[in-house]
């Protein structure tokens, strides 16, 4: 079969991209979703706090997803559930399979990658100890509790202060488990400040920064874990060990964009984000292939995912209609002095909208610093920031008019500088 | 009363069971774990050694070379993954060339085909990622890699189909000699048998010592491993060993038969026969040692680490014989490396021993072949289409990383000696063995197990009693 735009993944990114592409006038769109419903990971995020930016109200994850699903239904956007993409070629031929139709191929004019991300596993963290039952990624535990109504444990230690871990500290407490401590390897939290306050502080759950798990006890089921403080090189400090009796260890130690399919089709990845290298149109190095949401870089807020996906959807629509100018070289965007990466990586003044949002994360906690933007060597903007932290995504806005005024630029650099 | 009891359902016990199932013996295999392949057989290098480093004339040398020669045919007969990828032993110092030549000499005496010494340039051509600080290597083209679970489970299933009984979750507590046989006191009651085969791995000394005054000691020698993502599975294509260096006995790095990259094992003698925990020191030591062979090991691609225990006899030799003073009690002990490689030969050899003690007719209806679970991930477009036509569940991917479908998981459950645990599913299908390490698929696998076995999900375990995933319902403790 053939389609104009194939969207891989029916989570928040895929849905928002589909809606935007349809609203931009593309008829043949197809969302390919591996799960048995649209909405992606939002379906298990039953806490509130979603939609403050997009809808100016506070929704739960399923409610937020529902808004987009209803919109997609209303616009009669076709989707396939329970359908897994096995392979995508550089020619945008997608091999998929499902129970109803078996194996088949879809030829697309444009592809939007919206596969989301996965959680870093215990193995990838190389935590020593036994390998018993009772070690879960926070998201797996969330699925059990929120989707199945089952408890994966009664006495819990959480390693990592990513947002899902923080949310699960509160959820497990509310459902009757005893959450003893959240340990974080880094000297700062990996999650949003508001989650630290609402999920830990409000429930008297201690957050131990610069701590890690150095041993897991229990052959069959977790019986306890040993925490230790780490030095500035993240090495455990002897003598600081503390043993916690528990039956469960939850891991919330980072999310990794799932780009195995992207790599297959020759999409270049950024080693910092593990997501595709994209230009201002969120187009990858493979023409007509766009990326958005957590497959591109891991977001804190779904609202930003929706915004980003809208841009990808509109550009994919322009591409299939032949209205997107050919990609030029673009001005390289560079992150320096604490700015770890930028999305996008280049800006083409011909193709950009009047306003271009550039998102990035910082590598450490910066207090009373300035976020500076340089056109070549010239500082064009210097904004004071009270605090910037790795757990909170930052952004700046580039204006097309200013860039055109500036003429041919070699680079645009974003830096953190002292006041 | 059985004719034969085999204690231990590891690769050795299963190889013996499979060979004995050619005959009309009434055989039972006992194991204290809830599945076959739960001990040393599940946590090792997965190497089929060429057989050059064993002492010429030793049991180890004989069994290894024979086992290696049998492996390819067996892999076709029983449908498990095996590949002859060749192996290299790196020499890092001109002064050690004598040791390399000594290895070559031993290999020739042991009858290892095709071995030769390669120059540094030849090695670099074969393996560009190997260190420049290497002077030569011994190349053994018959070295291979095998899926240790695949091998063990294939032999177990084939034995089972040919009539061997498997009593799992059954621990042998005591063995008492009686007229014409033995009484085994187990956690599930008494079992009588004419012959007993002790294939109990690290516990083989315990059972030997129950029937013999000549005590032996089997020391668990702990080895830690790191497994890396398939993205870097081609980092080396042959199995790379090291000549012992000033840093001590070397470690290996190898592709696995499934396309991952594996490095290990460390070697530490311990006392606790259940101590399979990894340690920070162990893993760091391992990565330091392997860097001697390949300086830039892609450690960022590590997806899991694990520990295995080798059943090391103080004399470092296989003990495969009827115990003196204990007629009908056969030790198959001290089966450490090259035990996996040797297992088919050990099975054959023990079957001959048994024939000598208690001859029996061959079965007329022995089925020598076994077909494994279809591998959807590796099937072609057309093959997949055929599979899905047969059972649409082959289109429902449960484990994304390894592309394992609901159909394969259902097969794993309903086969002879079917999986009853999540680890059992993992070893039969690879669900959960990929880069996310079962983050996404474990809940789904639990659900399918519960559905197919007619149980509640709270009863499903990772690896048998006490390893349940779930502890109750929301809010029940409030």
Interface residues (C-beta under 8 A of the other chain):
Chain A: X34 X82 X84 X86 X95 X97 X98 X99 X100 X102 X103 X118 X119 X121 X122 X123 X124 X126 X128 X129 X130 X131 X132 X133 X134 X137 X139 X140 X143 X144 X145 X148 X149 X150 X151 X152 X153 X154 X175 X176 X177 X214 X215 X216 X219 X220 X221 X236 X247 X248 X258 X260
Chain B: X226 X227 X274 X276 X277 X278 X279 X280 X282 X283 X302 X303 X304 X305 X306 X381 X384 X385 X388 X389 X392 X393 X395 X396 X397 X400 X401 X403 X435 X436 X437 X438 X439 X440 X442 X443 X457 X458 X461 X462 X463 X464 X465 X466 X467 X468 X469 X470 X471 X472 X473 X474 X475 X476 X477 X478
